């Protein structure tokens, strides 16, 4: 018996309140916990429904939340890690450094 291994390709994907469910081109259906993608778990249903295939199905991209999941990663069970940067540090980095801030003018009396 010859077994030809082919690259897993996603044909369709659905995100529920609990799972990410991928239908593969070879007929398999796989699911992983939604919590494995912190971006998708924090997304709205509309954002979760807006996706596109990467390449010919090697992965899936959600543009509204900038999330990419590969078919191989879903099969291997690789959860997405949340980056170390916190929301507070991102907010601080958007502000100008102290030496570039505009000083408030105090009226003279």
N, C-alpha and C positions, 0 to 999 in steps of 0.2 A: 504494500500500500504506500503510495507516494503522497506525502502531505506537503503542499506548497504554502508556505507562510507568506501572507501578504500584509502590507501596512494597513492598520485599522483606519477606516475612514468613517466619519460621521455623516449620516444622511439627513437626520432630523434631530432636534433637541427640544426638550420641554423642561421648564423649571416650575416646580410646584412650591408650596409653602415649606416643604420638607426635603425635597429631593431634586437632583439634576438627573434627568433621564435622557440618555442618548441612544438613538437607533443607528446602528452601524450598517454599512453597505453590505456586509456579509450575513446580515440577518440577526445578529446578536443585539440584544437590548441590555444596556447596563445602566445602573443608577448608583449615585453616590449621595451622601448626605449634603444638603444645601450648606450646612455649616462649613464644609470644606472650602467654600469660596466666600470669604468674608465680604467681598465686594457685591456678589450677587445676593447674599443673605441680607445686606443692608439696602439693596435696590428695591424700587417699586415694581409691582407686577408689569407695568408698561415698559420699564427699563429692561426687565428680564425677558420680555417678549421681543425686544428689538435686538436681534443677533444676525450674524452672517457667518458663512463658512469661510475658513481660512484655507486657501489653496483648493484642492479638490476634496476637502473634508478632513484634512490632517488635524484640524482644530476648529474652534468656534470663537468668534470675537463679539463682545458686547460693547459697542461704541459709547453708549451712554454712561457706562461705569468703568470703561477702559480695562475690561477683563478679557483674558485669553485663556482658554482651556484646550489642551491637546487631547486627541483621542487616546494616545499612548498613556498620557498622565492619568486620564480617567480609568483606563484599564489597570494601571499599576497602583492606583489608589494613592495618589500624591496630593494631599491637601495643599491649598495655597496658604502661604505664610503671610501674616500681616506684617508690614514693614515696621521697623523699630521707631521711626519718627512718629510723634504724636500729633494730633490736630493742633495743639497749642504751639508746638515748635514750628509747624508749617505756617501758622498765623503770624508768628513773630518774624519769620523770614520774609514775609510779604511787605513788612514795614521797612521804611528807610532806616539806616543806621542813625544813631543819635547825632553824629556830626553832620548829617544832612537834613535834619529836621528844621523846619521853619520855627524861629523863636516867636513867641507871642509878644506883641507890643503892649506895654503897660502905659496907659495914658499918664502924662505928667500933670501934676497938680500945681 
